[in-house]
Amino acid sequence: DNRAAVVMADIRAPGTILAHPELSRLISFTRPVGVLFTAVLPFIGDADADTSVAAFRQHMCPGSMLAISHVTADGTPPAVITGLQNAYSPAGTHLVFRTRARIGTFFGGFELAAPGLVDVAEWPDPRGVLASATLRTAAGVALAQR
């Protein structure tokens, strides 16, 4: 099927992804697109995370949507944070917990859609799974308007 592709690249080098011929073949940033940063930003440091998200934001035309989910230090017990960081450490991976305020900076000048950047436990959850979690995750979707 020629309507899908996989681009193997490092998110810390967004230019490589944005210039990839397969991406260009399938996606035109002159039309509204959806960009998802779900469960990836906690695995890269601040400077690389800022650079990566900003590069995609700069390519997104008005009407595009940016979705981000990120584990947050807000409300996550310190023992859970330490436990998860220790679990990833042997693999050479540093897990970064950020505050909701810090996560919000990734949206740049985009306008957050309702309900904003909130803990996923605030989303409709008929089975009650999200509300009972000790690991807090903040998520939001924002609209490009420029």
Secondary structure, DSSP 4 states (H G I P E B T S, - for coil): -TT-------TT-HHHHHT-HHHHHH--TTS--EEEEES-GGGS-HHHHHHHHHHHHHHPPTT-EEEEEEEBSTTS-HHHHHHHHHHHGGGT-PPPPB-HHHHHGGGTTPEEPTT-SEEGGGS--TT-TTTT-SS-EEEEEEE---
